[in-house]
Amino acid sequence: MEYDISDISEADAGRQRILWADRQMPVLGSIRDRFAKTKPLQGVTIAACLHITTETANLLRTLQAGGAQVVAAASNPLSTQDDVAASLVKHDGIAVFARRGEDTPTYYSHIDAVLDAKPHVTMDDGCDLVSRVHRERPEQVESIFAGTEETTTGVIRLRAMEQAGSLGYPIVAVNDANTKHMFDNRYGTGQSTLDGVIRATNMLLAGKTIVIAGYGYCGKGVASRARGLGAQVVVTEIQPLPALEAVMDGFQVLPMAKAAQIGDIFITVTGNRDVLRPEHFRVMKDGAVLANSGHFDVEIDLAGLAAMTTGERRRMVRPMVEEFLVRGEDGKDRRVQVIAEGRLVNLSAAEGHPASVMDMSFANQALSVEWLVAHRGELSARVYDVPSDIDASVAELKLSSMQVEIDELTNAQREYLASWTDGTK
């Protein structure tokens, strides 16, 4: 088996952490038990481009239990947990191509390595794998019959491909499942993003002004958790509806040009590029901290920031924090501090989402792959939602694992909901 990881000797430590996460992922565990008996993925090769973390390891183990041959690469150069990669190789026999801190050429060579396995299914986190096979290896597209996508950013790219007529096979937008974006994006991103900021800086958030760019599910989660830690939260938006929702939720909403002047910490979570730009850097407070929790490292204009800074005015001040000394509009120098090279702060500076949240997201992944395999050859080349019965079953399994019971409709209630004749009496 070919693989490329940092240190195989870390495998036992990785195994211990994977099993710890597995204890908090009962839904995925129940799916793995069923997969091991029924083998619904027998004969299918799956190429996964995901964050190589303890939670992802349990997803890959579940797919393997279902009979699939699994190969995996990292979806972000700074999110790989090297001991987890080692454990997957040594203890599970899964080919992994991922090293924490790998450079861009290595990152894409690892994606090419998983494509060399000639997969039937792709599993993506950001659409780099799908984009790579369509751009660089179009001859392989015919042999791939389906895929899944985990992120908002990736789904945006896939829908653009579909609209352009460039998508070569059906892909399920796992990100859009209610049990994914309502919980993973809100509760997972909310907690793990601030965890990354705190670990990287050791700053007290209480009393700070935190500017959050974007008020989607992820932004809502970050804003809620920041307020809970005592921060004064400012939201920036480009859409009127989420901006209005932020106002009604009690947050101050400002354009970034104004927010840039008052923020202590800035967190971008928009899925777009150049959200923080030179005109914002010039008016920021001395010591402003910038972090990104969107999938790609384009939300902060790092090239623009670097262009404002000469070599000797740029330095590492903590292991995950780089400081840029920039000249402000007032002619004075100010320190602008960027966490984790502007990459996903929750995975680069912390450990990502808690396992109990990823339990639902990865349950959706596993069940969506099973559905795609069952419907092989029946689907057109477009982006599909997660089937509603899968979404509902994940919620039911999660409630059951938490020992939470809910009511059932009575026969009279079912009849009432199916009728149109009953009215005001």
C-alpha positions as CSV (number, residue, x, y, z in Angstrom):
1,M,0.0,0.0,0.0
2,E,1.4,3.4,-1.0
3,Y,0.9,6.4,1.4
4,D,2.6,9.6,2.3
5,I,2.4,10.7,6.0
6,S,4.7,12.4,8.4
7,D,5.6,9.7,11.0
8,I,4.2,6.2,11.2
9,S,5.5,5.9,14.8
10,E,2.7,8.2,15.9
11,A,0.1,5.6,15.0
12,D,-0.7,4.3,18.5
13,A,-1.3,7.8,19.9
14,G,-3.6,8.5,16.9
15,R,-5.5,5.3,17.5
16,Q,-6.2,6.3,21.1
17,R,-7.6,9.6,20.0
18,I,-9.7,8.1,17.2
19,L,-11.3,5.7,19.6
20,W,-12.0,8.6,22.1
21,A,-13.8,10.5,19.4
22,D,-15.6,7.3,18.4
23,R,-17.2,7.1,21.8
24,Q,-18.9,10.4,21.1
25,M,-20.2,9.4,17.6
26,P,-22.9,6.8,18.4
27,V,-24.9,7.5,15.2
28,L,-21.9,6.8,13.0
29,G,-21.1,3.8,15.1
30,S,-24.5,2.3,14.6
31,I,-24.2,2.8,10.9
32,R,-20.7,1.1,10.9
33,D,-22.2,-1.9,12.7
34,R,-24.9,-2.3,10.0
35,F,-22.4,-1.7,7.2
36,A,-20.1,-4.4,8.6
37,K,-23.0,-6.9,8.3
38,T,-24.5,-5.9,5.0
39,K,-21.5,-4.6,3.0
40,P,-23.5,-2.1,0.9
41,L,-20.3,-0.5,-0.5
42,Q,-18.6,-3.8,-1.6
43,G,-16.4,-3.3,-4.7
44,V,-16.6,0.5,-4.6
45,T,-13.4,2.6,-4.4
46,I,-13.9,6.0,-2.6
47,A,-11.4,8.9,-2.9
48,A,-11.8,11.3,0.0
49,C,-10.4,14.8,0.2
50,L,-11.3,15.7,3.8
51,H,-9.7,17.1,6.9
52,I,-7.7,14.2,8.3
53,T,-8.9,14.4,11.9
54,T,-10.1,11.9,14.5
55,E,-13.7,12.4,13.5
56,T,-12.9,11.9,9.8
57,A,-11.0,8.7,10.7
58,N,-14.2,7.2,12.1
59,L,-16.1,8.1,8.8
60,L,-13.4,6.4,6.8
61,R,-13.5,3.4,9.0
62,T,-17.2,3.2,8.5
63,L,-16.9,3.3,4.7
64,Q,-14.3,0.6,4.9
65,A,-16.5,-1.5,7.1
66,G,-19.2,-1.2,4.4
67,G,-16.8,-3.0,1.9
68,A,-15.3,0.1,0.2
69,Q,-11.7,0.6,-0.6
70,V,-10.8,4.0,0.8
71,V,-8.0,6.4,-0.1
72,A,-7.7,9.8,1.5
73,A,-6.0,13.1,1.1
74,A,-6.1,16.3,3.2
75,S,-8.5,19.1,2.2
76,N,-6.4,21.7,3.9
77,P,-2.6,21.9,4.4
78,L,-2.9,22.8,8.1
79,S,-5.8,20.7,9.3
80,T,-4.1,17.2,9.2
81,Q,-3.5,15.5,12.5
82,D,-0.4,13.5,11.8
83,D,-1.0,10.9,14.4
84,V,-4.4,10.2,13.0
85,A,-3.0,9.8,9.5
86,A,-0.4,7.4,10.9
87,S,-3.1,5.3,12.7
88,L,-5.3,5.0,9.6
89,V,-2.3,3.6,7.7
90,K,-1.0,1.3,10.3
91,H,-4.2,0.1,12.1
92,D,-6.8,0.3,9.4
93,G,-4.9,-0.2,6.2
94,I,-6.3,3.0,4.6
95,A,-4.0,4.7,2.2
96,V,-3.5,8.3,3.4
97,F,-1.7,11.1,1.6
98,A,-1.5,14.0,4.1
99,R,1.1,15.8,6.1
100,R,0.4,18.8,8.3
101,G,2.0,21.9,6.9
102,E,2.5,20.5,3.4
103,D,3.1,23.1,0.6
104,T,0.8,23.7,-2.3
105,P,2.5,21.4,-4.8
106,T,2.5,18.6,-2.3
107,Y,-1.2,19.2,-1.5
108,Y,-2.2,18.8,-5.1
109,S,0.2,15.8,-5.6
110,H,-1.7,14.1,-2.8
111,I,-5.0,14.8,-4.5
112,D,-3.5,13.3,-7.6
113,A,-2.4,10.2,-5.6
114,V,-6.0,9.4,-4.5
115,L,-7.2,9.9,-8.0
116,D,-4.6,7.4,-9.1
117,A,-6.7,4.8,-7.2
118,K,-9.3,5.2,-10.0
119,P,-12.2,5.9,-7.6
120,H,-15.9,5.3,-8.4
121,V,-17.0,7.9,-5.8
122,T,-15.4,11.2,-4.6
123,M,-16.0,12.6,-1.2
124,D,-15.0,16.3,-1.1
125,D,-14.6,19.0,1.5
126,G,-14.2,22.2,-0.6
127,C,-14.5,20.8,-4.1
128,D,-10.7,20.7,-4.8
129,L,-10.9,17.0,-5.6
130,V,-13.8,17.4,-8.0
131,S,-12.3,20.4,-9.6
132,R,-9.0,18.6,-10.1
133,V,-10.5,15.6,-11.8
134,H,-12.6,17.7,-14.1
135,R,-9.8,20.1,-15.0
136,E,-6.7,17.9,-15.0
137,R,-8.1,14.4,-15.5
138,P,-11.2,14.6,-17.6
139,E,-10.7,11.1,-18.9
140,Q,-11.4,9.8,-15.4
141,V,-14.8,11.5,-15.0
142,E,-16.6,8.7,-16.9
143,S,-15.5,6.1,-14.4
144,I,-16.7,8.1,-11.4
145,F,-20.4,7.6,-10.9
146,A,-21.1,9.8,-7.9
147,G,-19.8,12.1,-5.2
148,T,-20.6,14.0,-2.0
149,E,-19.6,17.5,-0.8
150,E,-19.3,18.6,2.8
151,T,-18.9,22.4,2.7
152,T,-20.8,25.5,1.8
153,T,-17.9,26.7,-0.3
154,G,-17.8,23.4,-2.1
155,V,-21.5,23.4,-2.8
156,I,-21.2,26.9,-4.3
157,R,-18.5,25.7,-6.6
158,L,-20.5,22.6,-7.6
159,R,-23.6,24.6,-8.4
160,A,-21.5,26.9,-10.6
161,M,-20.2,23.8,-12.4
162,E,-23.7,22.5,-12.8
163,Q,-25.0,25.8,-14.2
164,A,-22.1,25.9,-16.6
165,G,-22.8,22.4,-17.8
166,S,-19.4,21.3,-16.6
167,L,-20.4,18.8,-13.9
168,G,-19.7,15.3,-15.0
169,Y,-21.5,13.1,-12.4
170,P,-24.1,13.5,-9.7
171,I,-23.0,14.8,-6.3
172,V,-25.0,15.0,-3.1
173,A,-24.7,18.3,-1.2
174,V,-24.3,16.9,2.3
175,N,-23.6,20.4,3.6
176,D,-27.2,21.3,2.9
177,A,-28.8,18.6,5.0
178,N,-30.6,20.1,8.0
179,T,-28.8,17.8,10.4
180,K,-25.5,19.1,8.9
181,H,-25.8,22.9,8.5
182,M,-28.1,23.5,11.4
183,F,-25.8,21.7,13.8
184,D,-22.3,21.3,12.4
185,N,-22.2,24.8,10.9
186,R,-23.9,26.6,13.8
187,Y,-22.8,24.7,17.0
188,G,-19.7,23.1,15.6
189,T,-18.2,26.1,13.9
190,G,-19.4,28.4,16.7
191,Q,-17.5,26.6,19.3
192,S,-14.4,25.4,17.4
193,T,-13.7,28.8,15.7
194,L,-13.5,30.6,19.1
195,D,-11.5,27.6,20.4
196,G,-9.0,28.2,17.6
197,V,-8.7,31.9,18.3
198,I,-8.2,31.3,22.1
199,R,-5.6,28.6,21.6
200,A,-3.7,30.7,19.1
201,T,-3.7,34.0,21.1
202,N,-4.6,33.2,24.7
203,M,-6.7,36.3,24.6
204,L,-9.7,37.0,26.9
205,L,-12.7,37.5,24.7
206,A,-14.9,39.1,27.3
207,G,-15.0,42.9,26.7
208,K,-13.5,42.6,23.2
209,T,-15.3,43.8,20.1
210,I,-15.5,40.9,17.7
211,V,-16.4,41.6,14.1
212,I,-18.0,38.6,12.3
213,A,-18.2,38.8,8.6
214,G,-21.1,36.8,7.4
215,Y,-24.3,35.8,9.2
216,G,-25.1,32.4,7.6
217,Y,-25.4,29.3,9.8
218,C,-21.6,29.5,10.6
219,G,-21.7,33.2,11.4
220,K,-24.7,32.8,13.6
221,G,-22.9,30.1,15.6
222,V,-19.8,32.2,16.0
223,A,-21.8,35.3,17.0
224,S,-23.8,33.5,19.6
225,R,-20.8,31.9,21.2
226,A,-18.8,35.1,21.2
227,R,-21.7,36.9,22.9
228,G,-21.8,34.1,25.4
229,L,-18.2,34.7,26.3
230,G,-18.8,38.3,27.0
231,A,-17.7,39.9,23.7
232,Q,-19.4,42.8,22.0
233,V,-20.4,41.4,18.6
234,V,-20.6,43.4,15.4
235,V,-21.9,41.6,12.2
236,T,-21.1,42.6,8.6
237,E,-23.3,41.4,5.7
238,I,-24.0,41.9,2.0
239,Q,-27.5,40.4,2.1
240,P,-30.5,42.3,3.6
241,L,-32.3,39.3,5.1
242,P,-29.4,37.9,7.2
243,A,-28.4,41.5,8.1
244,L,-32.0,42.1,9.4
245,E,-31.9,38.8,11.3
246,A,-28.6,39.8,13.0
247,V,-30.2,43.1,14.1
248,M,-33.3,41.2,15.4
249,D,-30.9,38.8,17.2
250,G,-29.5,41.9,19.1
251,F,-26.2,42.4,17.2
252,Q,-24.9,45.6,15.8
253,V,-24.7,45.5,12.0
254,L,-22.2,47.8,10.2
255,P,-20.4,47.9,6.8
256,M,-16.9,46.6,7.1
257,A,-15.4,50.1,6.5
258,K,-16.9,51.2,9.8
259,A,-16.5,47.9,11.7
260,A,-12.8,47.9,10.8
261,Q,-12.2,50.9,12.9
262,I,-13.6,49.5,16.1
263,G,-12.9,45.7,16.0
264,D,-10.4,44.0,18.2
265,I,-10.8,40.6,16.6
266,F,-12.1,39.9,13.1
267,I,-13.5,36.5,12.0
268,T,-14.5,36.0,8.4
269,V,-17.0,33.2,7.6
270,T,-18.5,34.1,4.2
271,G,-17.3,31.7,1.6
272,N,-16.2,34.6,-0.5
273,R,-12.8,36.3,-1.2
274,D,-11.2,39.6,-0.1
275,V,-13.6,40.3,2.7
276,L,-10.8,42.1,4.6
277,R,-8.8,44.3,2.3
278,P,-6.0,47.0,2.5
279,E,-8.5,49.8,3.0
280,H,-9.7,47.9,6.1
281,F,-6.2,47.1,7.4
282,R,-5.2,50.8,7.2
283,V,-7.9,51.9,9.7
284,M,-7.7,49.0,12.2
285,K,-6.7,49.3,15.8
286,D,-3.1,48.6,16.7
287,G,-3.0,44.9,17.6
288,A,-6.1,43.8,15.7
289,V,-6.4,40.1,15.3
290,L,-7.6,38.5,12.0
291,A,-8.9,34.9,11.7
292,N,-10.8,33.1,9.0
293,S,-13.3,30.2,9.4
294,G,-14.3,30.0,5.8
295,H,-13.0,27.0,3.9
296,F,-10.4,28.7,1.7
297,D,-7.6,31.1,2.7
298,V,-9.0,33.9,0.4
299,E,-11.3,35.7,2.7
300,I,-8.5,37.8,4.1
301,D,-6.5,39.5,1.3
302,L,-3.1,38.3,2.5
303,A,-1.4,39.4,-0.7
304,G,-2.7,42.9,-0.2
305,L,-1.6,42.8,3.5
306,A,1.9,41.5,2.5
307,A,2.2,44.2,-0.1
308,M,1.8,46.9,2.6
309,T,4.5,45.3,4.7
310,T,8.3,45.1,4.0
311,G,10.1,41.9,5.1
312,E,11.6,43.3,8.3
313,R,8.1,44.5,9.4
314,R,6.6,41.0,9.3
315,R,7.3,38.4,11.9
316,M,5.9,35.4,13.9
317,V,4.9,36.5,17.4
318,R,3.3,33.1,18.5
319,P,3.4,29.7,16.9
320,M,0.2,30.3,14.9
321,V,0.2,34.1,14.8
322,E,2.0,36.3,12.2
323,E,2.3,40.0,12.8
324,F,2.3,42.6,10.0
325,L,3.3,46.2,10.7
326,V,1.4,48.4,8.4
327,R,1.2,52.2,7.9
328,G,-2.3,53.5,8.6
329,E,-4.2,56.3,7.0
330,D,-3.2,58.5,9.9
331,G,0.5,57.9,9.1
332,K,1.0,55.8,12.2
333,D,2.2,52.2,12.2
334,R,-0.2,49.6,13.5
335,R,0.2,45.8,14.2
336,V,-2.2,43.5,12.3
337,Q,-2.0,39.9,13.5
338,V,-3.1,37.0,11.3
339,I,-3.9,33.6,12.8
340,A,-2.9,30.4,10.9
341,E,-2.0,32.0,7.6
342,G,-5.7,32.9,7.1
343,R,-6.6,29.3,6.8
344,L,-9.5,27.6,8.7
345,V,-8.8,28.7,12.2
346,N,-10.8,26.0,13.9
347,L,-8.8,23.2,12.3
348,S,-5.5,24.9,11.9
349,A,-5.2,26.3,15.4
350,A,-7.5,23.9,17.2
351,E,-9.0,20.4,16.6
352,G,-12.0,21.3,14.6
353,H,-15.6,20.5,15.5
354,P,-16.5,18.4,18.5
355,A,-17.0,14.7,17.7
356,S,-20.6,14.7,18.8
357,V,-21.5,17.3,16.1
358,M,-19.5,15.6,13.4
359,D,-21.4,12.4,14.3
360,M,-24.4,13.8,12.4
361,S,-22.5,15.3,9.5
362,F,-20.5,12.1,8.8
363,A,-23.6,9.9,9.3
364,N,-25.1,11.9,6.4
365,Q,-21.9,11.3,4.4
366,A,-22.0,7.6,5.0
367,L,-25.8,7.2,4.3
368,S,-25.6,9.4,1.2
369,V,-22.8,7.3,-0.3
370,E,-24.9,4.2,0.4
371,W,-27.9,5.9,-1.4
372,L,-25.7,6.9,-4.3
373,V,-24.4,3.3,-4.7
374,A,-27.9,1.9,-4.5
375,H,-29.0,4.4,-7.3
376,R,-25.9,4.0,-9.5
377,G,-26.7,4.7,-13.1
378,E,-30.1,6.3,-12.3
379,L,-29.0,9.8,-11.5
380,S,-28.1,12.7,-13.8
381,A,-25.0,14.9,-13.5
382,R,-26.3,17.5,-11.1
383,V,-26.2,18.5,-7.4
384,Y,-28.7,16.6,-5.3
385,D,-30.0,17.4,-1.8
386,V,-29.6,14.7,0.9
387,P,-32.8,12.6,0.7
388,S,-35.2,13.8,3.4
389,D,-35.6,10.4,4.9
390,I,-31.9,10.1,5.4
391,D,-31.9,13.6,7.1
392,A,-34.8,12.5,9.4
393,S,-33.2,9.2,10.3
394,V,-30.0,10.9,11.3
395,A,-32.0,13.2,13.7
396,E,-33.9,10.2,15.1
397,L,-30.7,8.2,15.7
398,K,-29.1,11.2,17.4
399,L,-32.1,11.7,19.7
400,S,-32.1,8.0,20.5
401,S,-28.4,8.1,21.4
402,M,-29.1,11.0,23.7
403,Q,-32.1,9.2,25.3
404,V,-34.5,11.9,24.2
405,E,-38.1,10.9,23.5
406,I,-40.6,12.9,21.5
407,D,-44.4,12.6,20.9
408,E,-46.1,10.8,18.1
409,L,-49.2,12.0,16.2
410,T,-52.5,10.5,17.2
411,N,-54.8,9.1,14.5
412,A,-57.1,12.1,14.8
413,Q,-54.1,14.4,14.4
414,R,-53.0,12.6,11.3
415,E,-56.5,12.8,9.8
416,Y,-56.7,16.5,10.6
417,L,-53.3,17.3,8.9
418,A,-54.4,15.4,5.8
419,S,-57.8,17.1,5.6
420,W,-59.0,20.4,4.2
421,T,-62.6,20.3,5.3
422,D,-62.2,21.2,9.0
423,G,-62.3,24.9,9.7
424,T,-63.3,27.5,12.3
425,K,-66.2,26.2,14.5
